[in-house]
Amino acid sequence: MAKSDGPRTDLGAPVPKSLKDGGTIEPVREILWGSAAGVRKYETAEEVPADMWKLLVKLMVVQADTEFASIQQHRPWLDRAPTLEDRWIEARIVADEARHGLQACRILRDFGEEGQKMIDELLGKEEGHHKLDAFNMKFDRWSDVGAFTCFVDRVGVYQLRAFQECSYGPLARAMPLMLSEEQLHLNFGASVLRRIAKDEAKYYGDKAEAQAAVNKWYPRALDMFGHSNSETSRKAIALGLKRWTNEEARERFIQEVTPLTNAMGLELPPSDFDRHIL
């Protein structure tokens, strides 16, 4: 493997700088970090070590659950969004989330009866019974749609970036298209919030409503990264599945959204405001 100028972690080989910083690299067959760095990526469930098997299934169940829950949240706004263009983008988002859920389920199918059992349970999940708080909340106002896609979907992008070039080949190869499609969601959410905050009379709502939506969804977005001292996140790095700890990813997220929100004339609450998971 070519020498990298990227930083080393205490868990594996040097990670290319562009990848560690959230960018992309040319696809490679080798595991780039973790305890198995330098060997060929796992390509089938049969090759996956037992401890990695369990964690990979868990991660894919959470991933699929968020995608299907998001469909349930967005669906009522297909006919209620304020403009025709907004309705069209809502339809695109619902279609994307369905495809992403399907992608996660295809990976779960690799894991035989256990994976299929998880898929069956996922398809039967009703609103309000999902794993993460952010996906059990309804979109009561259009500003909820904007703040959710701006903040919560952005956390989802961080989770997908963490899987880029991970040690399980089928998952690593699924990332580029999923990340490309998610970019529409982020741009849409930021646009909706900006228009509510700055074009009140011409669009929808007002700045106060936009700020209330930020205060509602930003804490839930920060919670989505998980516990700061999570052993599971460190294990995922050691196994080559994820690139950042929960707290590292959360700090990157805060640094990204702070100037974005300020440019809208809105303010982020303190990072410990209304938090359920620290």
N, C-alpha and C positions, 0 to 999 in steps of 0.2 A: 504494500500500500504506500502511496506517495506520502512523503513527509508533509506535515501540516504546520502552518504558522499559528494555528489556533491554540487556545489554552488547554492544558491538561486538567482532568479531574482526578480525584483520588480513587476513582472507581474504574478507570480504564484508559484507553489510548487517547491521543490528542484528537479533538473534534475539529473539523474544518471550521475556520472562523465564521464564514458566511452562514453555515448551518447553525452553529451555536448562537449566533445573533438573530436567528429567526428567518434567515434567507434560505436559499436552495443550493444544491450542488448537483453535479451529474450523478445519476443513479449508480450505485455500486453494489456489489454482491456481498462484500464483507461487512461484518458487524463493526461499527465505528467507535463504540464506547461500551463500557461495562466490563464485567468479568470475562466475557468471551470475545473481547475485541480482537479483530484480526482474522477470525474464522468465518466461514461462509454463513450467511443468514439462514435461519430456519425457514424452510419452504412448505412444510406440511405439519399438521398437528402431531403426527407420529414422531417427528424429530424433536419436538419441544420438550424440554425438561419438565418434570412434574411441578416444581414450584412456579415456573413460568406459565405452565398450562393454566393453573388456577387463577393467576393474576390476569392473564390475557383474556380469559373468559369474563372475569369480573369487569374489566375495563370495557369490553365490547358490549356487555349488557347495559352498563351505564350510558355508553355512547348511543346505542340504539334507543334506549328509553327516553333520552332527551330529544331525539329527533321526532319520535312519534308523539311525545307530549307537546312539542312545539306546534305540530300540525293541529292538535286539538285547540291550542290557544289562538292560533291565527285564523282558523276556519270561520268564525263568526264575522270577521272583518272583510271577508271576500266581497260581501254585499253592502258593507257599511263604511268603507274607507271614503274619505272626502272627495277624491278626484278619480277619474277613470284610470289615469296612470298609476295612482296608488293601488287601485284594485288589481290592475294587471301585475304589478310587482308582488302584491300579496299572493296572487296565484302562482307566480314563479317561486316564491319562497316556500309555499306549501309543497310544490312539486320537488324542489331541491331537498327539503327535509325528508320527504318520502323516499327519495333515491338514496340519501345518506343512511337512513334507517335500514334500507334494503342492503346496502353495502356492508354495514356492520353485521347484519344477520347472515350474509353470505360467509363472512369470516367465522361466525359462530357455528355455521353448518360444518365447517372443517373439523369441529370437535365432537362429531358423532351424536349419540343419543343425548349426552349432556347439553350440547349446544342446541339441539332441536327442542329440548324441553324448555330451555331459556327463551327461545323464539316464541314458542306457544304461549308462554306466560306474558311476554312482552305484547303480543298482539291482543291479549285480553285485558290489558291495563285500561282502567277508566280514568277520566279526569280527576285530579285531586289525589291520586294514589301513586304518584311517581317518586323516584328516589331523591330528587333534589328539590328544595323549596321553591326555587325560581320557576319550576315547571308545574307547580301546583297552584299558581296564582292566575287569575283571569285577567284578560285585558279589558278593563272597564271603560277606558277612554282611548281615543286614538293616540294620545300622548304615551300611553302604556306601550303601544306597538313600537313607537319610535325609540323610547328608552330601552326597551327589551332588545331590539335588534342592534342598537348602538352599543350597549354594554354587555348583556348576557350572551348574545351571539359572538361578540368579540372574545369573550372568555372561551367559547367553543373553538374559535380559531386558534387560540393559544394551545388548547388541548390537542388540536390536530397538528399544529406545528411541532409539538413535543413528540409526535409519532413519526415525523419525517425521517426517512432512512433508518427506521428502527430495526431491531433484530429479527422481526417476523416479516418475511418478504412480502406476502400478500397484503398485509396492512400497510407497509411502507409504500407499495405501488398504488394504493388507493388514495393516498394523500393529495397528490397534485390537483386532480380534478375537484375533489371535495373543497380544497382551499380556494380554488378559483371561483367556485360557485358561492362559497360563503362570503366572498368579498362584496357581492351584490347586496347581501343583507346588511353588512356594516355600513356601506355607503348610504343605503336607503335609510337606516335608522338615524344616522347623523343628519341627513338631509331633512327628515321629518322633524326632528327636534329643533334644528336651526330655523326651519320655516315657522314652526309654532312660536319660537322665542322672538323672532325678528320680523315676521310678516303676518302678525296677528290678524289684522282686519281682512287681509287678502286670502288667508288660508284657513286656519282653524285654531281655536283656543287662544291662549295668551301666554305671556312669559311666566306668570305665576304657575300655570298648569304644567308648563315644561319643567320648571324647577321642582315641582312636587313629584313629577315622574322620575327625575334624576334621583331625588332623595329616596324614592321607593325602590328603584331597581339597582342602583349602584351597590348598596350593601349586599343584595342577593348575588350580584355578580362576584363580589369579593369572596363571599362564602363558597362559591362554586369551585374555587381552587383547592379547597379542603383545609385540613388542619396544618398549621405552620410547621409543626415538628412531626409530621407524618412519617412513620417508618415505611409505610407502603410506597410513598413517593420515592424514598431513597432506594427501596428494593427495585422499583421499576427502572431506575437509572442503572443500578448494578446489573440488571438483566438485559439492558440495552433497549428497553421499550420506550422510555421517556428520557428527555434531555435535561429537564430542570426539576428541582424540587418544587413543591407547592408554593413556598414563599418566594423563591426566585421568580417564578412565573407571575405571581401576584404583583411583585414590585415592578416588573416589566410592564404589566398592564396599567398600573397606576401612572407610571411615567408617560405612557402613550396617551391615555385618555384625559389627563389633566390639561394640557394645552388645547386639546380638541374641544373640551367642554368650555373652557375659558373663552375660546374664540366665538362661541355661541352667545356669550354674555351670561352664562350660567355658572354655578359653582358646585363643586363636588363637596359633599359632607366629609367630615373627618373619617379616616379609614376604619375607626372602631365604632362608627355610628350605626346603631341598629343591627349589629352583627350577631349572627347565631352560631357561627363557626369561626374560631380564632386559632 
